[in-house]
Structure formats: structure tokens, C-alpha cells
Amino acid sequence: MHNRRIDMMKERYPKGTRICLDNMENDPHPIPPGTKGTVEFVDDMGTVFCKFDNGRSLGMIPGEDSFHKVQEEVQTEEICEELSKEPEMNMTM
């Protein structure tokens, strides 16, 4: 992997980024598709090391393993709670 691509991976997947595994074919003990985890770091080879929610830790190799960034997960209860704290707006004209 070229240095530019490795730098791009480090920028795209900084520590704490949430990811979701799509597919892992070449691992003898693959993590199931759909498993989510948190990026710990990207090494100088471009491997994305992650701690998965199922307790496993593994380095994923871009191009061999398929994964994607998960948009920030917001709980519905949190949204409802925030909305209930906002004062009602008077819509008169």
C-alpha cells in the first residue's frame, strides 16, 4: 500500500471510529458479518485494528476484508428527551 493511501486510511479511520464488518473471507475464524466495533489504530501498513463489540480484537486489511464506517449512533430516547427539554415555540404571525 502506498504512503498516500495509508495516510488516507489513518485520516478516515481515527481512533474511536465506529465500523461495521461486511465480510471477512480469508480468516480461519472470521468475525460474523454485521458485527460492529471501534477502531483502535491504523498501523503503518494500512491495517485497521479494531476492538469488536463481541469482545474480539482483529486487524482488518483493506482490499481483503470488507467494512464500512458507521454513522454516529443516536438513541431514539436521547432525541425524545432533548426535544422534551426545548421550550415550545409560538407560531403566531
C-alpha positions, 0 to 999 in steps of 0.5 A: 500500500502506498504512503498516500493511501495509508495516510488516507486510511489513518485520516478516515479511520481515527481512533474511536471510529465506529465500523461495521464488518461486511465480510471477512473471507480469508480468516480461519475464524472470521468475525460474523458479518454485521458485527460492529466495533471501534477502531483502535489504530491504523498501523503503518501498513494500512491495517485497521485494528479494531476492538469488536463489540463481541469482545474480539480484537482483529486487524482488518486489511483493506482490499481483503476484508470488507467494512464500512464506517458507521454513522454516529449512533443516536438513541431514539430516547436521547432525541425524545428527551432533548426535544422534551427539554426545548421550550415550545415555540409560538407560531403566531404571525 
